[in-house]
Amino acid sequence: MRGDLAETKATADAFKVFYQKVPTGSSYTMDHTSLSYVFDQKGKLRLALRHDQSAQECASDIKTLMATA
């Protein structure tokens, strides 16, 4: 996914994520939020999974979500 600066900011704001360009000598890196999103069949965001969650934690969160559907 990419866009101009305004589109990137709007998308980051909509998903409530952080990003920041970090100079490193003659180049740069990007600090950013790392999440995986789970959407329902209607396209509604239902769950954000952190990158540091275990597979068991992710499965548990998804099972809980599915039980309420």
DSSP file (Angstrom, degrees, kcal/mol; ACC not computed):
  #  RESIDUE AA STRUCTURE BP1 BP2  ACC     N-H-->O    O-->H-N    N-H-->O    O-->H-N    TCO  KAPPA ALPHA  PHI   PSI    X-CA   Y-CA   Z-CA
    1    1 A M              0   0    0      0, 0.0     2,-0.3     0, 0.0     7,-0.0   0.000 360.0 360.0 360.0 135.3    0.0    0.0    0.0
    2    2 A R        +     0   0    0      5,-0.0     2,-0.3     0, 0.0     0, 0.0  -0.988 360.0 151.0-156.6 162.8    1.3    3.4   -0.8
    3    3 A G        -     0   0    0     -2,-0.3     2,-0.0     1,-0.0     0, 0.0  -0.937  50.6 -59.6-169.6-174.0    0.2    6.9   -1.6
    4    4 A D     >  -     0   0    0     -2,-0.3     4,-2.8     1,-0.1     5,-0.2  -0.206  65.1 -88.9 -75.2 178.2    1.3   10.5   -1.3
    5    5 A L  H  > S+     0   0    0      1,-0.2     4,-2.4     2,-0.2     5,-0.2   0.888 127.7  48.6 -58.8 -41.9    2.0   12.0    2.1
    6    6 A A  H  > S+     0   0    0      2,-0.2     4,-2.4     1,-0.2    -1,-0.2   0.907 113.6  46.6 -66.7 -41.5   -1.6   13.1    2.7
    7    7 A E  H  > S+     0   0    0      2,-0.2     4,-2.4     1,-0.2    -2,-0.2   0.901 112.4  50.5 -66.7 -40.9   -3.0    9.7    1.7
    8    8 A T  H  X S+     0   0    0     -4,-2.8     4,-2.6     2,-0.2    -2,-0.2   0.925 112.1  47.1 -62.7 -44.8   -0.5    7.9    3.9
    9    9 A K  H  X S+     0   0    0     -4,-2.4     4,-2.8    -5,-0.2    -2,-0.2   0.919 111.6  50.7 -63.4 -43.9   -1.3   10.1    6.9
   10   10 A A  H  X S+     0   0    0     -4,-2.4     4,-2.2     2,-0.2    -1,-0.2   0.906 112.9  45.8 -61.3 -42.3   -5.1    9.6    6.4
   11   11 A T  H  X S+     0   0    0     -4,-2.4     4,-2.0     2,-0.2    -1,-0.2   0.920 112.9  49.7 -67.4 -43.7   -4.7    5.9    6.2
   12   12 A A  H  <>S+     0   0    0     -4,-2.6     5,-2.5     1,-0.2     4,-0.5   0.907 112.2  48.8 -61.2 -41.9   -2.4    5.7    9.2
   13   13 A D  H ><5S+     0   0    0     -4,-2.8     3,-0.8     3,-0.2    -1,-0.2   0.909 109.4  52.1 -63.9 -41.8   -4.9    7.9   11.2
   14   14 A A  H 3<5S+     0   0    0     -4,-2.2    -1,-0.2     1,-0.3    -2,-0.2   0.869 116.7  39.0 -63.6 -36.6   -7.8    5.7   10.2
   15   15 A F  T 3<5S-     0   0    0     -4,-2.0    -1,-0.3    -5,-0.1    -2,-0.2   0.397 109.1-125.0 -94.2   2.6   -6.0    2.5   11.4
   16   16 A K  T < 5 +     0   0    0     -3,-0.8     2,-0.3    -4,-0.5    -3,-0.2   0.921  58.6 148.0  55.2  50.0   -4.5    4.3   14.4
   17   17 A V      < -     0   0    0     -5,-2.5     2,-0.4    -6,-0.1    -1,-0.2  -0.819  42.3-132.3-116.1 157.0   -1.0    3.4   13.5
   18   18 A F        +     0   0    0     -2,-0.3    15,-2.2     2,-0.0     2,-0.3  -0.827  26.0 169.1-104.7 141.1    2.3    5.2   14.1
   19   19 A Y  E     +A   32   0A   0     -2,-0.4     2,-0.3    13,-0.2    13,-0.2  -0.979   3.5 173.9-149.4 147.4    5.0    5.7   11.5
   20   20 A Q  E     -A   31   0A   0     11,-2.3    11,-2.7    -2,-0.3     2,-0.3  -0.942  29.7-127.5-155.9 128.4    8.2    7.9   11.5
   21   21 A K  E     -A   30   0A   0     -2,-0.3     9,-0.2     9,-0.2    -2,-0.0  -0.626  26.3-161.6 -74.6 130.9   11.0    8.2    9.0
   22   22 A V  E     -A   29   0A   0      7,-3.3     7,-2.5    -2,-0.3     5,-0.0  -0.948  14.2-132.3-121.5 110.9   14.4    7.8   10.9
   23   23 A P  E     -A   28   0A   0      0, 0.0     5,-0.3     0, 0.0     2,-0.3  -0.340  23.0-178.0 -61.2 138.0   17.5    9.1    9.1
   24   24 A T  E >   -A   27   0A   0      3,-2.3     3,-1.7     1,-0.1     2,-0.4  -0.739  57.6 -69.1-138.1  87.5   20.4    6.6    9.1
   25   25 A G  T 3  S-     0   0    0     -2,-0.3    -1,-0.1     1,-0.3     0, 0.0  -0.519 117.9  -8.9  66.3-120.6   23.5    8.2    7.5
   26   26 A S  T 3  S+     0   0    0     -2,-0.4    -1,-0.3    -3,-0.1     2,-0.2   0.378 139.2  35.8 -90.8   4.8   22.8    8.6    3.8
   27   27 A S  E <  S-A   24   0A   0     -3,-1.7    -3,-2.3    -5,-0.0     2,-0.3  -0.435  75.3-130.8-131.7-155.5   19.5    6.6    4.0
   28   28 A Y  E     -A   23   0A   0     -5,-0.3     2,-0.3    -2,-0.2    -7,-0.1  -0.984   2.5-147.9-158.8 162.5   16.7    6.0    6.4
   29   29 A T  E     -A   22   0A   0     -7,-2.5    -7,-3.3    -2,-0.3     2,-0.5  -0.796  23.0-122.4-122.8 172.5   14.5    3.4    8.1
   30   30 A M  E     -A   21   0A   0     -2,-0.3     2,-0.4    -9,-0.2    -9,-0.2  -0.976  10.6-155.6-122.1 122.6   10.9    3.6    9.1
   31   31 A D  E     +A   20   0A   0    -11,-2.7   -11,-2.3    -2,-0.5     2,-0.3  -0.782  35.2 155.9 -84.9 138.4    9.7    3.0   12.7
   32   32 A H  E     -A   19   0A   0     -2,-0.4   -13,-0.2   -13,-0.2     2,-0.1  -0.995  46.7 -90.7-161.2 159.9    6.0    1.9   12.5
   33   33 A T        -     0   0    0    -15,-2.2     2,-0.5    -2,-0.3   -16,-0.1  -0.453  35.2-149.5 -68.6 146.2    3.2    0.0   14.3
   34   34 A S        +     0   0    0     -2,-0.1    17,-1.2     2,-0.0     2,-0.3  -0.892  34.9 141.2-126.8 102.1    3.1   -3.7   13.5
   35   35 A L  E     -B   50   0B   0     -2,-0.5     2,-0.4    15,-0.2    15,-0.2  -0.947  40.3-142.8-135.3 154.3   -0.4   -5.2   13.6
   36   36 A S  E     -B   49   0B   0     13,-2.2    13,-3.5    -2,-0.3     2,-0.3  -0.979  25.9-143.8-113.9 135.9   -2.5   -7.7   11.6
   37   37 A Y  E     -B   48   0B   0     -2,-0.4     2,-0.5    11,-0.2    11,-0.2  -0.780   7.3-155.1-105.8 143.3   -6.1   -6.8   11.2
   38   38 A V  E     -B   47   0B   0      9,-2.8     8,-2.9    -2,-0.3     9,-1.6  -0.976  15.2-169.3-116.2 123.3   -9.1   -9.1   11.2
   39   39 A F  E     -B   45   0B   0     -2,-0.5     6,-0.2     6,-0.2     2,-0.1  -0.810  17.4-125.8-109.6 150.7  -12.2   -7.9    9.4
   40   40 A D    >   -     0   0    0      4,-2.4     3,-2.0    -2,-0.3    -1,-0.1  -0.259  42.2 -87.5 -83.9-178.6  -15.7   -9.4    9.5
   41   41 A Q  T 3  S+     0   0    0      1,-0.3    -1,-0.1     2,-0.1    -2,-0.0   0.700 128.5  55.6 -65.9 -19.3  -17.6  -10.4    6.4
   42   42 A K  T 3  S-     0   0    0      2,-0.1    -1,-0.3     0, 0.0     3,-0.1   0.408 121.1-106.0 -92.4   2.2  -19.1   -6.9    6.1
   43   43 A G  S <  S+     0   0    0     -3,-2.0     2,-0.4     1,-0.3    -2,-0.1   0.569  71.6 144.9  86.7   9.3  -15.6   -5.4    6.0
   44   44 A K        -     0   0    0      1,-0.1    -4,-2.4     2,-0.0     2,-0.3  -0.673  56.1-115.6 -83.4 132.3  -15.8   -4.0    9.6
   45   45 A L  E     +B   39   0B   0     -2,-0.4    -6,-0.2    -6,-0.2     3,-0.1  -0.517  43.8 164.3 -66.1 124.9  -12.5   -4.1   11.5
   46   46 A R  E     +     0   0B   0     -8,-2.9     2,-0.3     1,-0.3    -7,-0.2   0.648  55.4  16.5-116.6 -23.9  -13.1   -6.4   14.5
   47   47 A L  E     -B   38   0B   0     -9,-1.6    -9,-2.8     2,-0.0     2,-0.5  -0.991  49.2-155.3-157.3 140.2   -9.6   -7.3   15.8
   48   48 A A  E     -B   37   0B   0     -2,-0.3     2,-0.5   -11,-0.2   -11,-0.2  -0.984  18.6-156.3-118.3 121.2   -6.0   -6.0   15.8
   49   49 A L  E     -B   36   0B   0    -13,-3.5   -13,-2.2    -2,-0.5     2,-0.1  -0.841  13.0-133.1-100.7 129.2   -3.4   -8.7   16.5
   50   50 A R  E >   -B   35   0B   0     -2,-0.5     3,-1.4   -15,-0.2   -15,-0.2  -0.467  16.0-124.1 -77.8 150.8    0.0   -7.6   17.8
   51   51 A H  T 3  S+     0   0    0    -17,-1.2    -1,-0.1     1,-0.3   -16,-0.1   0.731 109.7  56.7 -67.3 -21.5    3.1   -9.0   16.3
   52   52 A D  T 3  S+     0   0    0      2,-0.0    -1,-0.3     0, 0.0     2,-0.2   0.416  81.2 110.6 -93.1   3.5    4.3  -10.2   19.7
   53   53 A Q  S <  S-     0   0    0     -3,-1.4     2,-0.1     1,-0.1    -4,-0.0  -0.522  70.2-120.3 -74.6 144.6    1.2  -12.3   20.4
   54   54 A S     >  -     0   0    0     -2,-0.2     4,-2.4     1,-0.1     5,-0.2  -0.342  25.1-107.7 -75.7 165.0    1.7  -16.1   20.3
   55   55 A A  H  > S+     0   0    0      1,-0.2     4,-2.6     2,-0.2     5,-0.2   0.877 122.5  53.7 -60.0 -37.4   -0.2  -18.3   17.9
   56   56 A Q  H  > S+     0   0    0      2,-0.2     4,-2.3     1,-0.2    -1,-0.2   0.903 108.2  48.6 -65.8 -40.9   -2.3  -19.5   20.9
   57   57 A E  H  > S+     0   0    0      2,-0.2     4,-2.4     1,-0.2    -2,-0.2   0.915 112.5  48.3 -65.2 -42.4   -3.2  -16.0   21.9
   58   58 A C  H  X S+     0   0    0     -4,-2.4     4,-2.5     2,-0.2    -2,-0.2   0.938 112.2  48.8 -61.8 -46.8   -4.2  -15.1   18.3
   59   59 A A  H  X S+     0   0    0     -4,-2.6     4,-2.6     1,-0.2    -2,-0.2   0.895 111.0  50.7 -60.7 -40.8   -6.3  -18.2   18.0
   60   60 A S  H  X S+     0   0    0     -4,-2.3     4,-2.4     2,-0.2    -1,-0.2   0.921 110.7  48.4 -63.8 -44.5   -8.0  -17.5   21.3
   61   61 A D  H  X S+     0   0    0     -4,-2.4     4,-2.2     1,-0.2    -2,-0.2   0.914 113.7  47.0 -62.1 -42.7   -8.8  -13.9   20.3
   62   62 A I  H  X S+     0   0    0     -4,-2.5     4,-2.7     2,-0.2    -2,-0.2   0.895 111.0  51.3 -68.0 -40.2  -10.2  -15.1   17.0
   63   63 A K  H  X S+     0   0    0     -4,-2.6     4,-1.9     2,-0.2    -1,-0.2   0.908 110.3  49.8 -62.0 -41.9  -12.2  -17.9   18.6
   64   64 A T  H  X S+     0   0    0     -4,-2.4     4,-0.9     2,-0.2    -2,-0.2   0.923 111.9  48.3 -61.9 -43.6  -13.7  -15.3   21.1
   65   65 A L  H >< S+     0   0    0     -4,-2.2     3,-0.7     1,-0.2     4,-0.4   0.916 111.3  49.7 -62.2 -44.2  -14.6  -13.1   18.1
   66   66 A M  H >< S+     0   0    0     -4,-2.7     3,-0.9     1,-0.2    -1,-0.2   0.831 104.2  59.3 -66.7 -31.8  -16.2  -15.9   16.2
   67   67 A A  H 3< S+     0   0    0     -4,-1.9    -1,-0.2     1,-0.2    -2,-0.2   0.756 106.0  48.8 -68.9 -23.9  -18.3  -16.9   19.2
   68   68 A T  T <<        0   0    0     -4,-0.9    -1,-0.2    -3,-0.7    -2,-0.2   0.501 360.0 360.0 -92.8  -4.7  -19.9  -13.5   19.3
   69   69 A A    <         0   0    0     -3,-0.9    -1,-0.2    -4,-0.4    -2,-0.1   0.468 360.0 360.0 -80.5 360.0  -20.7  -13.5   15.6
